[in-house]
Structure formats: structure tokens, C-alpha cells
């Protein structure tokens, strides 16, 4: 079910991060070897601006996903409590992802400024 999808999603995410990290390290070493220290300011501005926008969207999405939803059973229904399956516990993975996105947002803002 969804638990398996979460695990596979995490695996794909971690693997893609390692691939991107490997490519970036390789490109950095090549730039050092060739003494190419020129940085394209326009490209950096566009990239960091896009990163800020994506991180803001992801932050709002993750922040909204852990708010409890309200519902009503009609005007005549008395107040009641739900069982444990309707508890409004926050998913630790979502909270960790939210904190990670906030960190990425701060880094992207640092590059943008």
C-alpha cells in the first residue's frame, strides 16, 4: 500500500540526491583542474530564484498537509470523539521534510542575495 510507496519514494529520492551530488563533485573537480572560476551570475540568479519559488510551494504544501481537517456531521449531530484512526497526529516524516525544505529555502535565499 502507501507504506511501500513511501519507502520506494524515499529510496528514489536518496539515490537521485547521490547521483546529483556525484555529478556536482565531478564538475567542481573539473573546474578546479582547468582553473575555470568564472560564475554565470544570470544563471545563478535564475536557478536560485526558481529554487526559492519551489521551496516556498513545497513548504506551504507540507505545512498544510499536517493541519487537521474539520468536518461536520450535520447541524443535529452531537459532539463526539473519533477513534485512533482519525487522530490528528503529525507524521514525523512530513515534519522532517518540512524542516528540510525550510533549510533549503534559507540556502536558496542566501544564494539569491
Steps between C-alpha positions, in 0.01 A plus 500: 500500500602854573772394744684321220459804273651723772800269528551484124460878476763550770734257322463682167549834673818394678644336189429805286665725759812281494510507119466879492764532773739280301448705183551828686818377669633380164422836335658688792821297474512560124460876553784500753725301264435735208520817716155602374369713786258713300144485637202591282313745723183502290469122507563496877232764551244307294586170667483636854178690422339180373628312806347761732165475319498119510600492867225748593241288316628179661507666843138612469398157373674314782380750760138461384522120490535465876216729603197309623199518275172615638176332419140496603240231524214743459334753729317245716794275578645521853873549558691176515850361493651290226701185539879483463484478121368858489751640749675814388856385565766662286700269275868521605612452139292797387640713783856399407433581135358840599809582707721388211310725257542796739877433505508483119300823481751679723790373288326608179435844648869522590598431140235739368618786722 
